[in-house]
Amino acid sequence: MTALALAGGLWTALAGAAAADPSSPFPAAGREDGGVVAEIERRGVLRCGVSYNPGFAANDKAGRPVGFMVDLCRALAAAVLGKADAVEIRRLSKPQEFAAIAAGDVDVSFAQTSWTLTRDAGYPVDFGPPVFHDEQGIAAWRRADGRSPLDGGEATICTPSATTSHAALEAYLARGDKPLWTLRLFPTWPDALQAFIGRECNALSIDRAILTTALRGLEGNRDGLLITAAPVPSREPVAPVASNRDRQWLTAIRWTMFALFLAEDAGVTGENAGFLRITGNSEVQRLLDGLPDAARKIGLRPDWAYQAIVQVGNYGEIFERNLGSRSPFGLERGANRPWTQGGLLFAPVFQ
């Protein structure tokens, strides 16, 4: 059975259960006992799916999951359970992700999936706000003359199948502009990466940040690598994904991410949140007080945003320690800055 068929079958069952209880304040919820938030509280652990890529999700030397997406999961756990470390990290490949969500194997996925219309319409899932904005990139091994194989020569480009990168490259090649380029498809990103490292292809394409972090370790071949933007304009709005059966849970995910955005924009950090909870402006105080009446309606703790920020940090702190200036990767913020600084991170009003 395909992931889409599995997801569709589960959604049909959930929709029928919801229709049987028209008095429910959340008619899309699949549980009559409080939904996903209540289940997480009973379990005592938030289950998050991730895709393992350096800087985004990986195991440290002690075997503990760390990374940008892992920290977003931890912030959500702090908001729901009051304990950032009450998480269970499950490694998912792209073919597994939507099936795992539909089956309830994970509560939310931070597996670096771009929000597209086809995915939104074709699966029983909903997307949270984009938490990382990227573009498609291409890495290539330089030729003997120092030029890229993409520059007027023959190129075999490895890429994982059924991804936005795959679709964009196929559309580009269909125009006939690059007749000497051929695609080689792989079932997963690690397969495509290993083929490129093994020189089975002289180019590799996926999100640019993933290329940059994944290939950083090839220090001995650093001079032979070239990483550039893909030849066609692209945007990759990477967002958390959850089942669309429970609006309460989706709202909790969205506003926890928004809280991290707003905290950075307002200058609230893990270190000063306690002080600003008393002295900050009116919106900062509403953020850190958690708007208890609204929080109760979505199943969150009264101090949900405060705990997420104090225990994990604001968005900028999470970015810099995992991907940016305080990490080995040194990625620039680019579009992943607050809207007041020319970026795309924007939080609706906390009131």
N, C-alpha and C positions, 0 to 999 in steps of 0.2 A: 504494500500500500504506500502511495506517495505521501510526503509530508502534507501536501495540500488536501488530499483526500482524508487523511487522519484528522487534520484541523477542521475541515468542513464537517465531518461526522460529529466531532465533539461539539462544535458550535450549534449544530442542529439540536442536539440533545439539551444543551444548556438553554437555548432559546425557548424550547418547549417547557422546561422546568420553570423559567421565569414567567412565561405566559400563564402558568397555572397559579401564580400568586400575584394578581393584579394590585393587591394592596401594598406590596413592597415599595418602600421609598426609593429603592434602587432596583427597578425591574429587570435590569440586565444582569444582576448578580446571580452567580451559579450556586450560591449556598444560602440556605435560610437561617444559618446559625451565625451570621455576622460576616461572611465573605472572607476574602483573602487576608485582610488585616487581622481578623480574629483568629484565623488559622495560624498565622505567623506568631501571634502572641501565645497561642497554646503550645506551639512547637518550640518557641524560644529561640528560633534561628531563622534568619532571612536567607533564602536560597537564590543565588544570582548566577546566571550563565555569563561566561566571558569567552572571548577568543584570545588565545595566548599569543601576544606579540610584545617584544621588549618595550618597556615604558608604559604600556597599557595594561598588561596582565602577564605575570610570570611568577615563578617561585624564587624566593631569595635563597641564600646559602643554607638557611635552616629549614627550607622546604615550605615556607609560608607564602601564600599568594600576596603579591604586592603589585602596585601599578595604579595608573590614573583611573581606569575603570573599576578596579578593586576598591579604590578609595571612594568612588561615587556610591558603590554598593554599601560600604561601611557607613557613609553619611546617612543613607536611607535606613540602615539598621539602627543608627543612633536616634533617628526621628521616630521610628516605630517602637523600638524596644528599649531605648535609652542606653544601649550598649553597642558601640561601633564594631566590636569584634565578634558580635553574635551573628556571624555570617558563615554560610557554606558556599564555597566557590566551586562551580562546576564548569569544566572546560567543554565548550561546544564548538563544533565545526558548523559552517554555514548550512550544509544539508540537514543538520540536526536541530537547528535553533527553533524554527517555528513548530516542529513536531514536539519538542521538549516543552515549549510554552503551552501548546494545546493540551498536552497530556498532564500538565500540572507538575512536571518534574522540576521546574524552576518557577519562582514567583515573578521574576523580572530578568530580562537579558540585557547585559551591557556588552554584547559581542560585536561591537563596532559595525552595526548594520545601518546603512543609509536609508533614510525615509524616502520612499518612492510611491507614486500613485498605484502602481501595480501591486506592490506589497500591501499597501493600505487596503486596497479593494479586494485582493485575492485571498487574504488570510484573515482568520478571526482574531486579529491583534489590533492594538492601538499603540501609537508611538508617543513617547513623552517629548518634551522640548529637545531640540538638538543640543547636545552637550559637547560636540567637537565638530568644527567646520574644517573640511579638508578639500583637496582637489586631487584628481587622478594624476599619478606620476608614472614615469618610465625610468628604470635603471638599465644601463647598458655597459657592457665591457668594451672599452676602447679598442679600436683596431691598432695594428702595428704603427700606423702613421699618426696615432694619437686622436683620430677623429672617431665620432660615434658611428656605429653600424647603421644607425637610423638616418645618417646624413648621406643620402644618395647611394646607399649600398643595400645588399641583401640583409634582411633581419628576420630572425625567428623570435617571436615574442611569446614568452610563457605568461599565462594568466589563469587564475582559478575560474572555472566555469560557473555559470548562473550568478554572476556578480554584475554590478553596475560597470565595472572596468571591462569585463568581457563584452557587454552590450555596446558600450561606447566605442570600443575598438572595432567591433564588427561593423557598426554603422559607418565608421570612418573609412575602413577598407572597402566597403561596398561602393564608395564613391569613385574608386579606381585611381585615387591620387598617388598611392604607394603600391604599385604592382609587385614590388620585390619584397614586401612584407608578408609574412605568414604567421598565423596564430597557432599556438600549441596549447591546448586546454588541459587542465588538471582538475581532479575532483575537489581538492582543497588547496588553500593557500600554502601550507607547509610543503605540499608536494611540488607546487610551482616554484617555491623558493629554493628547495633542494636541487631541482633541475637546473635552475639558473646558476647556483653556486657550483654545480658540477659541470658547467659549460655545455649543457645539453641545448641551451638556447643562448643567444647573445643579448637578449633584452628581457625585461620583466616588468609587468605593469600591475599596479594596484594603487590604493590611496598613497599619496606622497609621503605622509608622516610615517606610515607603516614601513615603506621602503627605507626611509632614512634611519629609523630605529633598528630595523631588522638587519640592515647591512653594515651598521656601524662597526660590528665586531670583526669585519674582514680587513683588519688593519694592514696585513701584509699585501693586500691587493688594492689598497685605498687609491693609489694613483691610477689604477686601471678602471676605476668605477666612475660613472657619470650618472647623476640623478637629476632629471629635469621634469618640468610639467609635461603632461601629455599634450599631443599636438592639437587636440580639440578642447575648447573651453569646457570645464566641468565643475560641478559642485557636489560635495559629498556631505550632506547634513546627517551626521551620525547621532542616533537617538536611542534611548532605552526603549525596550519593547516589552509589552505585557499582554496577556489575554484581554480581549474587550468584553469579557463577561461581567466585570465588576467595576463600575464607574467610581466607586469609593476608593478603590485601590489605585486606579489610574490618577485620580485627583491627588492622592497622597504622593505618588511618584513625581507628578508634575511640579507640585508646589515645593517639594524638598529640593529639586533641582533649581527652581526659581529662587529659593532662599539662598542657595550658594552663590547664584549670580548677583543677587541684590547685595549680599554681604560684602562681596568684593567692591562693587560699585560704590557702596556707602562707607567703605573703609573699616568694616567690621572684620576682625580677625579672631582666630582662636585665642589669642592672648588678651585682646582688649574687650572681648564680648561682654564679660562680667561688668566692666566699668560702663560701657556704652548702654548696657541694659537699663541703667539708671539715668545716665547723662545724655544719651543720644537724642536726635531729633524725633519727632513723633512717629515717622515711619520706621525708623530703626528700633524704637521701643516696641512698636507693634510687631515687628519681625521677631525680636528677641523674647517678647512675651508670648508669642505663638498664637495670638488671637484664639484663646481657649474655646470659645463657643464654636467657631468654625472648625477648629482642630478636632473637637469631639465628633462633629458630624462626619468627618472622614477617618475617624478611628485613630488619630494621632495623639501622642502625649501633649499635655499643655505646654511643655517647654521643648517641643520637637525641634524647632529651628535652632534654638540655643544649643541644644545637645549636639546636633549635627555639626555646627560651626566650631564649638569648643573642642569636641573630640576629634574632628577630622580637618577642619579649616574651611575657609571660603574657597570659591572656585580658583582664584588665582594662586592661593597657597597649594592647592592640590595639583594644579598644572605645573607650577614651577618646580616642585620637588620631584615629580615623576617624569616630566617631559622637557621642562624649560631650563632656566639658568642654574638651578640647583641640582640638576640631573646630569648624567653623562651625555645626554643627547643634545641639549642646548637648542631645542626647537624654539623658533620665534612664535610669539602669540598670534600675530596676524589677525585673522577674523575672530579668533578666540579671545577677544578683549571685550570689556563692557561697551555698550552702545555709546556711552558718553566719551569713550576714547577711540571712536571710529570702528569698533568691532560689531559683532552681530549678537552678543549676549544681552538679552533684554528680559526683565522680569515685569509681569503685570503688577499693578498696585497692591500692596499689602494693606488692605483695610476691609 
